């Protein structure tokens, strides 16, 4: 998308209300700082919502978890009659889709009109010797 076609934020028009699918203060502050680059007035509220994937998601479940958090934030906003401008969620997980096991994050941002953007962090390698242990740990959790 060229720079002239990119939607331009209306800096200073109103206070932006952002719901973020976490109670982690560091993640909430990071989101606030990111939105403040585009908007003068930003309120970020952290809400604990379910990802509906395992605690240690693998591969496609990483994106699914972040998208599910956004879905559940929207449900929370509707049930509580909140006017929200943006919904934000992130999910960390492990994948070998690029040939090596890496740990990385996926972030999903959706505006009030339903326009959704997905991004990912850089990954860092996870030694193969730990992958079996991580999978076994998740299997034990899912089997109760």
ZAMARGU-4260 file (C-alpha; in steps of 0.2 Angstrom, whole numbers, plus 5000, padded with zeros to 4 digits):
<rodrens>
0) 5000/5000/5000 | 5008/5017/4995 | 5010/5030/5008 | 4997/5042/5000 | 4984/5028/5001
5) 4987/5023/5019 | 4973/5028/5031 | 4980/5043/5041 | 4976/5044/5059 | 4966/5059/5066
10) 4978/5065/5079 | 4970/5075/5093 | 4952/5072/5087 | 4946/5062/5102 | 4952/5050/5116
15) 4955/5033/5109 | 4948/5019/5119 | 4958/5003/5117 | 4954/4986/5125 | 4969/4974/5126
20) 4967/4955/5129 | 4979/4955/5144 | 4982/4961/5162 | 5001/4962/5160 | 5006/4980/5164
25) 5021/4979/5152 | 5011/4974/5137 | 4997/4987/5141 | 5010/5001/5143 | 5018/4995/5127
30) 5002/4996/5118 | 4998/5013/5125 | 5015/5020/5119 | 5012/5013/5102 | 4995/5021/5100
35) 5001/5038/5107 | 5012/5039/5092 | 4996/5042/5082 | 4984/5049/5094 | 4985/5062/5107
40) 4973/5055/5120 | 4974/5036/5123 | 4966/5025/5136 | 4971/5006/5136 | 4962/4995/5147
45) 4968/4977/5150 | 4955/4963/5151 | 4959/4945/5154 | 4951/4935/5140 | 4953/4917/5134
50) 4964/4913/5119 | 4954/4896/5117 | 4971/4888/5113 | 4984/4879/5124 | 4995/4889/5136
55) 5009/4885/5124 | 5002/4886/5107 | 5011/4879/5092 | 5010/4884/5073 | 4993/4890/5067
60) 4986/4890/5085 | 4997/4906/5089 | 4988/4917/5076 | 4971/4908/5081 | 4974/4912/5100
65) 4977/4931/5096 | 4962/4932/5085 | 4951/4923/5098 | 4957/4935/5111 | 4951/4949/5100
70) 4934/4940/5097 | 4932/4938/5116 | 4937/4957/5119 | 4923/4962/5107 | 4911/4951/5116
75) 4916/4958/5132 | 4914/4976/5125 | 4896/4972/5119 | 4891/4963/5135 | 4897/4978/5145
80) 4890/4991/5133 | 4908/4999/5130 | 4912/5010/5115 | 4929/5004/5110 | 4940/5011/5095
85) 4953/4997/5095 | 4954/4979/5101 | 4972/4972/5103 | 4979/4955/5108 | 4995/4946/5107
90) 4999/4927/5108 | 5016/4919/5110 | 5020/4902/5104 | 5032/4890/5095 | 5033/4886/5077
95) 5045/4876/5065 | 5035/4882/5049 | 5052/4891/5044 | 5062/4875/5046 | 5069/4878/5064
100) 5059/4879/5080 | 5057/4898/5085 | 5047/4907/5099 | 5038/4922/5093 | 5023/4933/5095
105) 5008/4937/5085 | 4998/4953/5087 | 4981/4957/5081 | 4973/4974/5080 | 4955/4977/5075
110) 4946/4993/5074 | 4928/4996/5078 | 4923/4994/5060 | 4931/4976/5059 | 4947/4980/5050
115) 4959/4968/5056 | 4978/4969/5055 | 4990/4954/5060 | 5009/4956/5063 | 5022/4946/5071
120) 5038/4949/5081 | 5055/4942/5076 | 5058/4925/5083 | 5072/4917/5093 | 5078/4899/5092
125) 5072/4886/5104 | 5084/4871/5105 | 5076/4855/5098 | 5080/4846/5114 | 5067/4857/5123
130) 5053/4854/5111 | 5048/4837/5116 | 5047/4842/5134 | 5036/4857/5130 | 5024/4846/5120
135) 5023/4833/5134 | 5020/4847/5147 | 5005/4853/5136 | 4999/4836/5133 | 4998/4832/5152
140) 4989/4849/5155 | 4976/4844/5141 | 4973/4827/5148 | 4970/4834/5166
</rodrens>
